[in-house]
Amino acid sequence: MQSFTFQRYQVPLQPAFCITAHRAQGMTMDRVIVDLSHCSGSESPYVMVSRTRSLQGLKILRPFAFNTIKKNLSEDLRKEFARLKRSESETEMRRSTVLDYVHSVLEHSSCASERNEQSNIRGVSKKRSRVDSIRNEASVAKRPRISDRV
């Protein structure tokens, strides 16, 4: 029978975990190791790199091509931006149409109210002149005549 001797070497490991860039959003960590060589999109590299508190806590796992982190917007994102731009234009057109309508209504109502005010003023002035004449007549009637005083 043969005997074997085994020798074991222990490597000091520290438990760690791996998370996606999406999961890391909003987190702040002391130390981060990122792999930028397989990034997708233009937002992902920023999210990965910006999770650490300082540059000393950031380690990049392997070299990466600069064009990996500088990508054009995805087709979906370009379509969404185009949709938002169209929506903005349509909203602005509706807004200007509504504002034009409101201005025309206000102008029409202000013209009508001015006409009403002018006719009211004329009517009031006619009423006032009539009231004044009645008062004058009444005061003249109540005044004692010189012949009555003596």
N, CA, C and O atoms as a GROMACS GRO file, in nm:
protein
  600
    1MET      N    1   0.081  -0.115   0.000
    1MET     CA    2   0.000   0.000   0.000
    1MET      C    3   0.088   0.124   0.000
    1MET      O    4   0.190   0.132   0.069
    2GLN      N    5   0.044   0.219  -0.079
    2GLN     CA    6   0.122   0.342  -0.089
    2GLN      C    7   0.067   0.447   0.006
    2GLN      O    8  -0.054   0.453   0.031
    3SER      N    9   0.151   0.525   0.056
    3SER     CA   10   0.106   0.637   0.140
    3SER      C   11   0.133   0.768   0.067
    3SER      O   12   0.236   0.786   0.001
    4PHE      N   13   0.042   0.854   0.082
    4PHE     CA   14   0.052   0.986   0.018
    4PHE      C   15   0.058   1.093   0.125
    4PHE      O   16  -0.001   1.082   0.232
    5THR      N   17   0.130   1.194   0.093
    5THR     CA   18   0.136   1.310   0.181
    5THR      C   19   0.083   1.430   0.103
    5THR      O   20   0.128   1.461  -0.008
    6PHE      N   21  -0.011   1.495   0.164
    6PHE     CA   22  -0.069   1.614   0.100
    6PHE      C   23  -0.026   1.738   0.176
    6PHE      O   24  -0.013   1.738   0.298
    7GLN      N   25  -0.004   1.839   0.102
    7GLN     CA   26   0.029   1.968   0.162
    7GLN      C   27  -0.070   2.070   0.107
    7GLN      O   28  -0.091   2.079  -0.014
    8ARG      N   29  -0.129   2.146   0.196
    8ARG     CA   30  -0.230   2.241   0.154
    8ARG      C   31  -0.182   2.383   0.186
    8ARG      O   32  -0.129   2.410   0.294
    9TYR      N   33  -0.202   2.472   0.089
    9TYR     CA   34  -0.168   2.612   0.109
    9TYR      C   35  -0.298   2.692   0.111
    9TYR      O   36  -0.382   2.678   0.022
   10GLN      N   37  -0.316   2.773   0.210
   10GLN     CA   38  -0.437   2.852   0.222
   10GLN      C   39  -0.413   2.991   0.166
   10GLN      O   40  -0.318   3.060   0.201
   11VAL      N   41  -0.501   3.028   0.078
   11VAL     CA   42  -0.493   3.161   0.017
   11VAL      C   43  -0.592   3.251   0.093
   11VAL      O   44  -0.709   3.215   0.107
   12PRO      N   45  -0.548   3.365   0.141
   12PRO     CA   46  -0.640   3.451   0.216
   12PRO      C   47  -0.742   3.517   0.120
   12PRO      O   48  -0.706   3.597   0.034
   13LEU      N   49  -0.864   3.481   0.138
   13LEU     CA   50  -0.971   3.538   0.055
   13LEU      C   51  -1.065   3.618   0.143
   13LEU      O   52  -1.088   3.587   0.260
   14GLN      N   53  -1.115   3.718   0.085
   14GLN     CA   54  -1.215   3.797   0.154
   14GLN      C   55  -1.346   3.780   0.079
   14GLN      O   56  -1.350   3.798  -0.042
   15PRO      N   57  -1.451   3.746   0.148
   15PRO     CA   58  -1.579   3.728   0.078
   15PRO      C   59  -1.622   3.858   0.010
   15PRO      O   60  -1.608   3.967   0.065
   16ALA      N   61  -1.672   3.843  -0.108
   16ALA     CA   62  -1.719   3.958  -0.184
   16ALA      C   63  -1.841   3.914  -0.264
   16ALA      O   64  -1.877   3.796  -0.265
   17PHE      N   65  -1.903   4.008  -0.329
   17PHE     CA   66  -2.019   3.973  -0.411
   17PHE      C   67  -2.014   4.053  -0.539
   17PHE      O   68  -1.943   4.153  -0.550
   18CYS      N   69  -2.090   4.008  -0.633
   18CYS     CA   70  -2.093   4.072  -0.764
   18CYS      C   71  -2.236   4.122  -0.786
   18CYS      O   72  -2.333   4.051  -0.759
   19ILE      N   73  -2.247   4.244  -0.837
   19ILE     CA   74  -2.379   4.296  -0.870
   19ILE      C   75  -2.373   4.364  -1.006
   19ILE      O   76  -2.266   4.402  -1.054
   20THR      N   77  -2.488   4.378  -1.067
   20THR     CA   78  -2.495   4.444  -1.198
   20THR      C   79  -2.493   4.596  -1.178
   20THR      O   80  -2.514   4.647  -1.067
   21ALA      N   81  -2.468   4.666  -1.287
   21ALA     CA   82  -2.467   4.812  -1.282
   21ALA      C   83  -2.606   4.865  -1.246
   21ALA      O   84  -2.619   4.966  -1.176
   22HIS      N   85  -2.708   4.797  -1.292
   22HIS     CA   86  -2.844   4.840  -1.259
   22HIS      C   87  -2.872   4.828  -1.110
   22HIS      O   88  -2.932   4.916  -1.049
   23ARG      N   89  -2.827   4.719  -1.053
   23ARG     CA   90  -2.847   4.698  -0.909
   23ARG      C   91  -2.764   4.798  -0.828
   23ARG      O   92  -2.804   4.836  -0.718
   24ALA      N   93  -2.651   4.839  -0.881
   24ALA     CA   94  -2.561   4.929  -0.808
   24ALA      C   95  -2.609   5.074  -0.809
   24ALA      O   96  -2.560   5.156  -0.732
   25GLN      N   97  -2.705   5.107  -0.895
   25GLN     CA   98  -2.752   5.245  -0.901
   25GLN      C   99  -2.805   5.288  -0.766
   25GLN      O  100  -2.885   5.219  -0.703
   26GLY      N  101  -2.759   5.405  -0.722
   26GLY     CA  102  -2.803   5.459  -0.594
   26GLY      C  103  -2.718   5.414  -0.477
   26GLY      O  104  -2.731   5.469  -0.367
   27MET      N  105  -2.633   5.317  -0.497
   27MET     CA  106  -2.547   5.270  -0.388
   27MET      C  107  -2.417   5.349  -0.385
   27MET      O  108  -2.372   5.400  -0.488
   28THR      N  109  -2.357   5.360  -0.268
   28THR     CA  110  -2.225   5.418  -0.253
   28THR      C  111  -2.141   5.316  -0.178
   28THR      O  112  -2.181   5.269  -0.072
   29MET      N  113  -2.025   5.282  -0.235
   29MET     CA  114  -1.940   5.178  -0.176
   29MET      C  115  -1.799   5.232  -0.153
   29MET      O  116  -1.755   5.326  -0.219
   30ASP      N  117  -1.731   5.170  -0.058
   30ASP     CA  118  -1.594   5.212  -0.029
   30ASP      C  119  -1.497   5.164  -0.135
   30ASP      O  120  -1.407   5.237  -0.176
   31ARG      N  121  -1.514   5.039  -0.180
   31ARG     CA  122  -1.424   4.981  -0.281
   31ARG      C  123  -1.506   4.914  -0.389
   31ARG      O  124  -1.604   4.844  -0.362
   32VAL      N  125  -1.463   4.936  -0.514
   32VAL     CA  126  -1.534   4.880  -0.629
   32VAL      C  127  -1.431   4.830  -0.730
   32VAL      O  128  -1.332   4.896  -0.758
   33ILE      N  129  -1.457   4.712  -0.783
   33ILE     CA  130  -1.377   4.658  -0.895
   33ILE      C  131  -1.473   4.648  -1.014
   33ILE      O  132  -1.575   4.579  -1.006
   34VAL      N  133  -1.440   4.715  -1.122
   34VAL     CA  134  -1.529   4.716  -1.238
   34VAL      C  135  -1.460   4.657  -1.360
   34VAL      O  136  -1.338   4.666  -1.374
   35ASP      N  137  -1.540   4.599  -1.446
   35ASP     CA  138  -1.491   4.546  -1.573
   35ASP      C  139  -1.560   4.626  -1.684
   35ASP      O  140  -1.676   4.601  -1.718
   36LEU      N  141  -1.487   4.720  -1.740
   36LEU     CA  142  -1.543   4.808  -1.843
   36LEU      C  143  -1.527   4.752  -1.983
   36LEU      O  144  -1.575   4.812  -2.079
   37SER      N  145  -1.461   4.637  -1.997
   37SER     CA  146  -1.437   4.584  -2.132
   37SER      C  147  -1.563   4.532  -2.199
   37SER      O  148  -1.568   4.523  -2.322
   38HIS      N  149  -1.664   4.497  -2.121
   38HIS     CA  150  -1.787   4.443  -2.180
   38HIS      C  151  -1.909   4.529  -2.148
   38HIS      O  152  -2.020   4.479  -2.133
   39CYS      N  153  -1.886   4.659  -2.138
   39CYS     CA  154  -1.998   4.750  -2.108
   39CYS      C  155  -2.092   4.759  -2.226
   39CYS      O  156  -2.053   4.743  -2.342
   40SER      N  157  -2.215   4.785  -2.194
   40SER     CA  158  -2.312   4.810  -2.301
   40SER      C  159  -2.381   4.942  -2.270
   40SER      O  160  -2.410   4.973  -2.155
   41GLY      N  161  -2.407   5.018  -2.374
   41GLY     CA  162  -2.473   5.146  -2.356
   41GLY      C  163  -2.377   5.254  -2.313
   41GLY      O  164  -2.259   5.229  -2.292
   42SER      N  165  -2.429   5.376  -2.300
   42SER     CA  166  -2.343   5.486  -2.262
   42SER      C  167  -2.358   5.521  -2.114
   42SER      O  168  -2.274   5.591  -2.058
   43GLU      N  169  -2.464   5.474  -2.050
   43GLU     CA  170  -2.488   5.508  -1.910
   43GLU      C  171  -2.421   5.408  -1.816
   43GLU      O  172  -2.380   5.446  -1.706
   44SER      N  173  -2.409   5.285  -1.856
   44SER     CA  174  -2.357   5.179  -1.771
   44SER      C  175  -2.216   5.207  -1.717
   44SER      O  176  -2.194   5.190  -1.597
   45PRO      N  177  -2.120   5.249  -1.800
   45PRO     CA  178  -1.986   5.275  -1.746
   45PRO      C  179  -1.986   5.384  -1.639
   45PRO      O  180  -1.916   5.373  -1.539
   46TYR      N  181  -2.066   5.488  -1.660
   46TYR     CA  182  -2.073   5.595  -1.561
   46TYR      C  183  -2.127   5.542  -1.428
   46TYR      O  184  -2.074   5.575  -1.322
   47VAL      N  185  -2.231   5.461  -1.436
   47VAL     CA  186  -2.290   5.406  -1.314
   47VAL      C  187  -2.188   5.321  -1.241
   47VAL      O  188  -2.174   5.330  -1.119
   48MET      N  189  -2.116   5.239  -1.314
   48MET     CA  190  -2.016   5.151  -1.252
   48MET      C  191  -1.906   5.230  -1.182
   48MET      O  192  -1.871   5.201  -1.068
   49VAL      N  193  -1.852   5.328  -1.251
   49VAL     CA  194  -1.737   5.402  -1.199
   49VAL      C  195  -1.777   5.497  -1.087
   49VAL      O  196  -1.698   5.523  -0.996
   50SER      N  197  -1.896   5.548  -1.091
   50SER     CA  198  -1.936   5.651  -0.993
   50SER      C  199  -1.991   5.594  -0.862
   50SER      O  200  -2.041   5.671  -0.780
   51ARG      N  201  -1.985   5.465  -0.841
   51ARG     CA  202  -2.038   5.406  -0.717
   51ARG      C  203  -1.942   5.418  -0.601
   51ARG      O  204  -1.984   5.404  -0.486
   52THR      N  205  -1.816   5.444  -0.626
   52THR     CA  206  -1.716   5.448  -0.518
   52THR      C  207  -1.704   5.589  -0.461
   52THR      O  208  -1.732   5.688  -0.529
   53ARG      N  209  -1.661   5.597  -0.337
   53ARG     CA  210  -1.648   5.727  -0.270
   53ARG      C  211  -1.526   5.804  -0.317
   53ARG      O  212  -1.525   5.927  -0.314
   54SER      N  213  -1.420   5.733  -0.361
   54SER     CA  214  -1.297   5.800  -0.402
   54SER      C  215  -1.229   5.720  -0.514
   54SER      O  216  -1.263   5.605  -0.538
   55LEU      N  217  -1.134   5.784  -0.579
   55LEU     CA  218  -1.058   5.713  -0.684
   55LEU      C  219  -0.971   5.602  -0.626
   55LEU      O  220  -0.942   5.503  -0.694
   56GLN      N  221  -0.931   5.617  -0.501
   56GLN     CA  222  -0.849   5.512  -0.438
   56GLN      C  223  -0.930   5.384  -0.420
   56GLN      O  224  -0.873   5.275  -0.415
   57GLY      N  225  -1.061   5.395  -0.409
   57GLY     CA  226  -1.145   5.278  -0.392
   57GLY      C  227  -1.188   5.215  -0.523
   57GLY      O  228  -1.259   5.114  -0.523
   58LEU      N  229  -1.147   5.273  -0.636
   58LEU     CA  230  -1.186   5.223  -0.767
   58LEU      C  231  -1.074   5.142  -0.829
   58LEU      O  232  -0.961   5.189  -0.841
   59LYS      N  233  -1.104   5.020  -0.869
   59LYS     CA  234  -1.009   4.934  -0.941
   59LYS      C  235  -1.075   4.890  -1.070
   59LYS      O  236  -1.188   4.842  -1.070
   60ILE      N  237  -1.004   4.907  -1.181
   60ILE     CA  238  -1.054   4.861  -1.311
   60ILE      C  239  -0.988   4.728  -1.338
   60ILE      O  240  -0.865   4.717  -1.338
   61LEU      N  241  -1.070   4.625  -1.363
   61LEU     CA  242  -1.024   4.488  -1.371
   61LEU      C  243  -0.926   4.464  -1.486
   61LEU      O  244  -0.824   4.399  -1.466
   62ARG      N  245  -0.955   4.516  -1.604
   62ARG     CA  246  -0.866   4.492  -1.718
   62ARG      C  247  -0.874   4.610  -1.813
   62ARG      O  248  -0.965   4.692  -1.804
   63PRO      N  249  -0.777   4.620  -1.904
   63PRO     CA  250  -0.779   4.730  -2.001
   63PRO      C  251  -0.905   4.724  -2.088
   63PRO      O  252  -0.961   4.617  -2.110
   64PHE      N  253  -0.947   4.839  -2.135
   64PHE     CA  254  -1.067   4.845  -2.218
   64PHE      C  255  -1.047   4.948  -2.329
   64PHE      O  256  -0.969   5.042  -2.314
   65ALA      N  257  -1.116   4.929  -2.436
   65ALA     CA  258  -1.110   5.023  -2.547
   65ALA      C  259  -1.197   5.145  -2.514
   65ALA      O  260  -1.308   5.131  -2.461
   66PHE      N  261  -1.147   5.264  -2.545
   66PHE     CA  262  -1.220   5.386  -2.512
   66PHE      C  263  -1.356   5.391  -2.582
   66PHE      O  264  -1.453   5.442  -2.525
   67ASN      N  265  -1.364   5.338  -2.705
   67ASN     CA  266  -1.493   5.342  -2.775
   67ASN      C  267  -1.597   5.251  -2.709
   67ASN      O  268  -1.716   5.259  -2.740
   68THR      N  269  -1.552   5.164  -2.617
   68THR     CA  270  -1.645   5.080  -2.543
   68THR      C  271  -1.732   5.166  -2.450
   68THR      O  272  -1.852   5.142  -2.435
   69ILE      N  273  -1.670   5.266  -2.389
   69ILE     CA  274  -1.746   5.351  -2.298
   69ILE      C  275  -1.804   5.475  -2.366
   69ILE      O  276  -1.883   5.548  -2.307
   70LYS      N  277  -1.763   5.499  -2.490
   70LYS     CA  278  -1.817   5.613  -2.564
   70LYS      C  279  -1.895   5.558  -2.682
   70LYS      O  280  -1.843   5.546  -2.793
   71LYS      N  281  -2.020   5.527  -2.655
   71LYS     CA  282  -2.103   5.468  -2.759
   71LYS      C  283  -2.214   5.564  -2.797
   71LYS      O  284  -2.251   5.653  -2.721
   72ASN      N  285  -2.266   5.543  -2.916
   72ASN     CA  286  -2.383   5.619  -2.958
   72ASN      C  287  -2.504   5.570  -2.881
   72ASN      O  288  -2.504   5.460  -2.826
   73LEU      N  289  -2.606   5.653  -2.879
   73LEU     CA  290  -2.728   5.614  -2.810
   73LEU      C  291  -2.790   5.493  -2.879
   73LEU      O  292  -2.778   5.476  -3.000
   74SER      N  293  -2.856   5.411  -2.802
   74SER     CA  294  -2.921   5.293  -2.859
   74SER      C  295  -3.038   5.336  -2.946
   74SER      O  296  -3.088   5.448  -2.935
   75GLU      N  297  -3.082   5.248  -3.033
   75GLU     CA  298  -3.193   5.277  -3.123
   75GLU      C  299  -3.320   5.309  -3.045
   75GLU      O  300  -3.394   5.402  -3.080
   76ASP      N  301  -3.345   5.234  -2.940
   76ASP     CA  302  -3.463   5.261  -2.857
   76ASP      C  303  -3.459   5.400  -2.795
   76ASP      O  304  -3.560   5.471  -2.792
   77LEU      N  305  -3.341   5.438  -2.747
   77LEU     CA  306  -3.327   5.569  -2.685
   77LEU      C  307  -3.343   5.681  -2.788
   77LEU      O  308  -3.405   5.784  -2.760
   78ARG      N  309  -3.288   5.660  -2.907
   78ARG     CA  310  -3.305   5.761  -3.015
   78ARG      C  311  -3.452   5.774  -3.051
   78ARG      O  312  -3.500   5.886  -3.071
   79LYS      N  313  -3.524   5.662  -3.061
   79LYS     CA  314  -3.667   5.668  -3.092
   79LYS      C  315  -3.745   5.741  -2.982
   79LYS      O  316  -3.835   5.819  -3.009
   80GLU      N  317  -3.708   5.713  -2.858
   80GLU     CA  318  -3.776   5.779  -2.746
   80GLU      C  319  -3.751   5.929  -2.747
   80GLU      O  320  -3.844   6.007  -2.724
   81PHE      N  321  -3.628   5.971  -2.774
   81PHE     CA  322  -3.598   6.115  -2.783
   81PHE      C  323  -3.676   6.179  -2.897
   81PHE      O  324  -3.726   6.291  -2.883
   82ALA      N  325  -3.686   6.111  -3.011
   82ALA     CA  326  -3.763   6.163  -3.125
   82ALA      C  327  -3.911   6.175  -3.087
   82ALA      O  328  -3.976   6.274  -3.122
   83ARG      N  329  -3.964   6.075  -3.017
   83ARG     CA  330  -4.104   6.080  -2.974
   83ARG      C  331  -4.127   6.198  -2.879
   83ARG      O  332  -4.226   6.269  -2.890
   84LEU      N  333  -4.035   6.217  -2.784
   84LEU     CA  334  -4.048   6.328  -2.691
   84LEU      C  335  -4.040   6.463  -2.761
   84LEU      O  336  -4.112   6.556  -2.725
   85LYS      N  337  -3.954   6.472  -2.862
   85LYS     CA  338  -3.943   6.597  -2.939
   85LYS      C  339  -4.074   6.625  -3.012
   85LYS      O  340  -4.122   6.739  -3.013
   86ARG      N  341  -4.132   6.522  -3.076
   86ARG     CA  342  -4.261   6.540  -3.145
   86ARG      C  343  -4.369   6.581  -3.045
   86ARG      O  344  -4.449   6.670  -3.073
   87SER      N  345  -4.371   6.515  -2.932
   87SER     CA  346  -4.470   6.547  -2.829
   87SER      C  347  -4.454   6.691  -2.780
   87SER      O  348  -4.553   6.760  -2.757
   88GLU      N  349  -4.331   6.734  -2.766
   88GLU     CA  350  -4.304   6.873  -2.725
   88GLU      C  351  -4.358   6.971  -2.828
   88GLU      O  352  -4.419   7.072  -2.793
   89SER      N  353  -4.334   6.941  -2.957
   89SER     CA  354  -4.382   7.029  -3.063
   89SER      C  355  -4.534   7.033  -3.066
   89SER      O  356  -4.593   7.140  -3.079
   90GLU      N  357  -4.597   6.916  -3.055
   90GLU     CA  358  -4.744   6.911  -3.056
   90GLU      C  359  -4.802   6.986  -2.936
   90GLU      O  360  -4.901   7.058  -2.949
   91THR      N  361  -4.740   6.970  -2.821
   91THR     CA  362  -4.786   7.039  -2.701
   91THR      C  363  -4.772   7.190  -2.718
   91THR      O  364  -4.860   7.266  -2.678
   92GLU      N  365  -4.662   7.234  -2.775
   92GLU     CA  366  -4.640   7.377  -2.798
   92GLU      C  367  -4.744   7.432  -2.895
   92GLU      O  368  -4.795   7.542  -2.876
   93MET      N  369  -4.776   7.354  -3.001
   93MET     CA  370  -4.879   7.399  -3.095
   93MET      C  371  -5.014   7.410  -3.026
   93MET      O  372  -5.085   7.508  -3.044
   94ARG      N  373  -5.049   7.308  -2.946
   94ARG     CA  374  -5.177   7.312  -2.873
   94ARG      C  375  -5.180   7.429  -2.776
   94ARG      O  376  -5.281   7.498  -2.764
   95ARG      N  377  -5.069   7.449  -2.708
   95ARG     CA  378  -5.060   7.557  -2.611
   95ARG      C  379  -5.079   7.692  -2.678
   95ARG      O  380  -5.153   7.777  -2.629
   96SER      N  381  -5.013   7.713  -2.791
   96SER     CA  382  -5.026   7.841  -2.860
   96SER      C  383  -5.168   7.858  -2.914
   96SER      O  384  -5.221   7.970  -2.913
   97THR      N  385  -5.230   7.749  -2.962
   97THR     CA  386  -5.368   7.757  -3.010
   97THR      C  387  -5.462   7.793  -2.895
   97THR      O  388  -5.550   7.878  -2.911
   98VAL      N  389  -5.444   7.730  -2.782
   98VAL     CA  390  -5.528   7.759  -2.666
   98VAL      C  391  -5.506   7.903  -2.620
   98VAL      O  392  -5.602   7.974  -2.589
   99LEU      N  393  -5.380   7.946  -2.616
   99LEU     CA  394  -5.352   8.083  -2.574
   99LEU      C  395  -5.413   8.185  -2.670
   99LEU      O  396  -5.468   8.286  -2.626
  100ASP      N  397  -5.405   8.158  -2.802
  100ASP     CA  398  -5.468   8.247  -2.900
  100ASP      C  399  -5.618   8.255  -2.876
  100ASP      O  400  -5.677   8.362  -2.880
  101TYR      N  401  -5.679   8.139  -2.850
  101TYR     CA  402  -5.823   8.135  -2.826
  101TYR      C  403  -5.858   8.214  -2.700
  101TYR      O  404  -5.952   8.293  -2.699
  102VAL      N  405  -5.781   8.192  -2.593
  102VAL     CA  406  -5.808   8.262  -2.466
  102VAL      C  407  -5.793   8.413  -2.486
  102VAL      O  408  -5.874   8.490  -2.436
  103HIS      N  409  -5.688   8.454  -2.558
  103HIS     CA  410  -5.668   8.597  -2.584
  103HIS      C  411  -5.786   8.656  -2.662
  103HIS      O  412  -5.833   8.765  -2.631
  104SER      N  413  -5.832   8.583  -2.763
  104SER     CA  414  -5.944   8.634  -2.842
  104SER      C  415  -6.071   8.643  -2.757
  104SER      O  416  -6.147   8.739  -2.769
  105VAL      N  417  -6.094   8.544  -2.672
  105VAL     CA  418  -6.211   8.549  -2.584
  105VAL      C  419  -6.200   8.666  -2.487
  105VAL      O  420  -6.297   8.738  -2.464
  106LEU      N  421  -6.082   8.685  -2.432
  106LEU     CA  422  -6.062   8.794  -2.337
  106LEU      C  423  -6.080   8.929  -2.407
  106LEU      O  424  -6.142   9.020  -2.351
  107GLU      N  425  -6.027   8.942  -2.528
  107GLU     CA  426  -6.044   9.067  -2.602
  107GLU      C  427  -6.191   9.092  -2.630
  107GLU      O  428  -6.240   9.203  -2.613
  108HIS      N  429  -6.261   8.989  -2.673
  108HIS     CA  430  -6.403   9.003  -2.703
  108HIS      C  431  -6.481   9.039  -2.577
  108HIS      O  432  -6.566   9.128  -2.580
  109SER      N  433  -6.451   8.970  -2.467
  109SER     CA  434  -6.524   8.998  -2.343
  109SER      C  435  -6.488   9.136  -2.289
  109SER      O  436  -6.573   9.205  -2.234
  110SER      N  437  -6.361   9.178  -2.305
  110SER     CA  438  -6.324   9.310  -2.256
  110SER      C  439  -6.389   9.418  -2.341
  110SER      O  440  -6.427   9.523  -2.288
  111CYS      N  441  -6.403   9.395  -2.473
  111CYS     CA  442  -6.472   9.492  -2.559
  111CYS      C  443  -6.619   9.499  -2.518
  111CYS      O  444  -6.676   9.608  -2.510
  112ALA      N  445  -6.680   9.384  -2.494
  112ALA     CA  446  -6.821   9.381  -2.454
  112ALA      C  447  -6.839   9.448  -2.318
  112ALA      O  448  -6.934   9.523  -2.298
  113SER      N  449  -6.746   9.420  -2.225
  113SER     CA  450  -6.759   9.482  -2.093
  113SER      C  451  -6.737   9.632  -2.101
  113SER      O  452  -6.800   9.708  -2.028
  114GLU      N  453  -6.646   9.677  -2.192
  114GLU     CA  454  -6.627   9.820  -2.210
  114GLU      C  455  -6.754   9.884  -2.264
  114GLU      O  456  -6.795   9.991  -2.219
  115ARG      N  457  -6.817   9.817  -2.362
  115ARG     CA  458  -6.943   9.870  -2.417
  115ARG      C  459  -7.049   9.877  -2.308
  115ARG      O  460  -7.122   9.975  -2.298
  116ASN      N  461  -7.056   9.771  -2.226
  116ASN     CA  462  -7.153   9.771  -2.116
  116ASN      C  463  -7.123   9.881  -2.017
  116ASN      O  464  -7.214   9.949  -1.968
  117GLU      N  465  -6.994   9.900  -1.986
  117GLU     CA  466  -6.956  10.004  -1.892
  117GLU      C  467  -6.993  10.141  -1.947
  117GLU      O  468  -7.045  10.226  -1.875
  118GLN      N  469  -6.966  10.162  -2.078
  118GLN     CA  470  -6.998  10.291  -2.139
  118GLN      C  471  -7.149  10.315  -2.136
  118GLN      O  472  -7.193  10.425  -2.105
  119SER      N  473  -7.227  10.214  -2.170
  119SER     CA  474  -7.373  10.232  -2.166
  119SER      C  475  -7.421  10.250  -2.023
  119SER      O  476  -7.514  10.326  -1.998
  120ASN      N  477  -7.358  10.180  -1.929
  120ASN     CA  478  -7.393  10.198  -1.789
  120ASN      C  479  -7.360  10.339  -1.742
  120ASN      O  480  -7.437  10.402  -1.669
  121ILE      N  481  -7.244  10.387  -1.786
  121ILE     CA  482  -7.204  10.523  -1.747
  121ILE      C  483  -7.306  10.623  -1.802
  121ILE      O  484  -7.349  10.714  -1.732
  122ARG      N  485  -7.343  10.605  -1.930
  122ARG     CA  486  -7.444  10.695  -1.989
  122ARG      C  487  -7.575  10.687  -1.912
  122ARG      O  488  -7.638  10.788  -1.881
  123GLY      N  489  -7.615  10.562  -1.881
  123GLY     CA  490  -7.740  10.544  -1.807
  123GLY      C  491  -7.732  10.605  -1.668
  123GLY      O  492  -7.827  10.669  -1.621
  124VAL      N  493  -7.618  10.584  -1.601
  124VAL     CA  494  -7.600  10.639  -1.467
  124VAL      C  495  -7.598  10.790  -1.473
  124VAL      O  496  -7.659  10.857  -1.389
  125SER      N  497  -7.529  10.844  -1.572
  125SER     CA  498  -7.525  10.990  -1.580
  125SER      C  499  -7.663  11.046  -1.609
  125SER      O  500  -7.698  11.151  -1.557
  126LYS      N  501  -7.742  10.977  -1.693
  126LYS     CA  502  -7.880  11.022  -1.717
  126LYS      C  503  -7.961  11.016  -1.588
  126LYS      O  504  -8.037  11.107  -1.556
  127LYS      N  505  -7.943  10.904  -1.513
  127LYS     CA  506  -8.016  10.888  -1.387
  127LYS      C  507  -7.972  10.996  -1.288
  127LYS      O  508  -8.055  11.056  -1.220
  128ARG      N  509  -7.842  11.019  -1.282
  128ARG     CA  510  -7.791  11.120  -1.189
  128ARG      C  511  -7.847  11.259  -1.225
  128ARG      O  512  -7.890  11.334  -1.138
  129SER      N  513  -7.845  11.290  -1.353
  129SER     CA  514  -7.895  11.422  -1.392
  129SER      C  515  -8.044  11.435  -1.359
  129SER      O  516  -8.090  11.542  -1.319
  130ARG      N  517  -8.117  11.326  -1.376
  130ARG     CA  518  -8.259  11.328  -1.343
  130ARG      C  519  -8.278  11.345  -1.192
  130ARG      O  520  -8.361  11.424  -1.147
  131VAL      N  521  -8.198  11.268  -1.113
  131VAL     CA  522  -8.205  11.278  -0.966
  131VAL      C  523  -8.166  11.418  -0.922
  131VAL      O  524  -8.230  11.476  -0.834
  132ASP      N  525  -8.061  11.472  -0.983
  132ASP     CA  526  -8.017  11.608  -0.947
  132ASP      C  527  -8.125  11.711  -0.977
  132ASP      O  528  -8.150  11.802  -0.898
  133SER      N  529  -8.189  11.695  -1.092
  133SER     CA  530  -8.294  11.792  -1.126
  133SER      C  531  -8.411  11.781  -1.029
  133SER      O  532  -8.470  11.882  -0.992
  134ILE      N  533  -8.446  11.660  -0.988
  134ILE     CA  534  -8.555  11.642  -0.892
  134ILE      C  535  -8.517  11.706  -0.759
  134ILE      O  536  -8.600  11.773  -0.696
  135ARG      N  537  -8.394  11.685  -0.715
  135ARG     CA  538  -8.347  11.744  -0.589
  135ARG      C  539  -8.353  11.897  -0.597
  135ARG      O  540  -8.399  11.965  -0.505
  136ASN      N  541  -8.305  11.947  -0.711
  136ASN     CA  542  -8.307  12.094  -0.726
  136ASN      C  543  -8.449  12.146  -0.720
  136ASN      O  544  -8.477  12.248  -0.656
  137GLU      N  545  -8.539  12.075  -0.787
  137GLU     CA  546  -8.678  12.119  -0.785
  137GLU      C  547  -8.734  12.114  -0.644
  137GLU      O  548  -8.807  12.204  -0.602
  138ALA      N  549  -8.700  12.007  -0.570
  138ALA     CA  550  -8.750  11.992  -0.433
  138ALA      C  551  -8.692  12.100  -0.342
  138ALA      O  552  -8.763  12.156  -0.259
  139SER      N  553  -8.564  12.127  -0.359
  139SER     CA  554  -8.503  12.228  -0.273
  139SER      C  555  -8.558  12.368  -0.305
  139SER      O  556  -8.575  12.450  -0.216
  140VAL      N  557  -8.584  12.392  -0.431
  140VAL     CA  558  -8.642  12.521  -0.470
  140VAL      C  559  -8.782  12.532  -0.412
  140VAL      O  560  -8.824  12.639  -0.367
  141ALA      N  561  -8.855  12.423  -0.414
  141ALA     CA  562  -8.992  12.424  -0.364
  141ALA      C  563  -8.995  12.445  -0.213
  141ALA      O  564  -9.086  12.510  -0.162
  142LYS      N  565  -8.895  12.390  -0.141
  142LYS     CA  566  -8.894  12.402   0.005
  142LYS      C  567  -8.841  12.536   0.053
  142LYS      O  568  -8.868  12.576   0.166
  143ARG      N  569  -8.766  12.606  -0.030
  143ARG     CA  570  -8.707  12.732   0.013
  143ARG      C  571  -8.817  12.835   0.039
  143ARG      O  572  -8.911  12.853  -0.039
  144PRO      N  573  -8.801  12.899   0.148
  144PRO     CA  574  -8.901  13.003   0.170
  144PRO      C  575  -8.877  13.122   0.077
  144PRO      O  576  -8.763  13.162   0.052
  145ARG      N  577  -8.984  13.175   0.027
  145ARG     CA  578  -8.973  13.291  -0.061
  145ARG      C  579  -8.949  13.416   0.026
  145ARG      O  580  -8.983  13.419   0.144
  146ILE      N  581  -8.893  13.512  -0.034
  146ILE     CA  582  -8.863  13.634   0.039
  146ILE      C  583  -8.995  13.695   0.094
  146ILE      O  584  -9.000  13.748   0.205
  147SER      N  585  -9.097  13.685   0.016
  147SER     CA  586  -9.223  13.741   0.061
  147SER      C  587  -9.280  13.662   0.178
  147SER      O  588  -9.352  13.717   0.261
  148ASP      N  589  -9.247  13.531   0.186
  148ASP     CA  590  -9.298  13.449   0.295
  148ASP      C  591  -9.222  13.478   0.425
  148ASP      O  592  -9.276  13.462   0.534
  149ARG      N  593  -9.096  13.521   0.413
  149ARG     CA  594  -9.014  13.542   0.532
  149ARG      C  595  -9.059  13.668   0.609
  149ARG      O  596  -9.050  13.670   0.732
  150VAL      N  597  -9.104  13.762   0.545
  150VAL     CA  598  -9.134  13.889   0.611
  150VAL      C  599  -9.269  13.888   0.675
  150VAL      O  600  -9.310  13.988   0.735
   0.00000   0.00000   0.00000
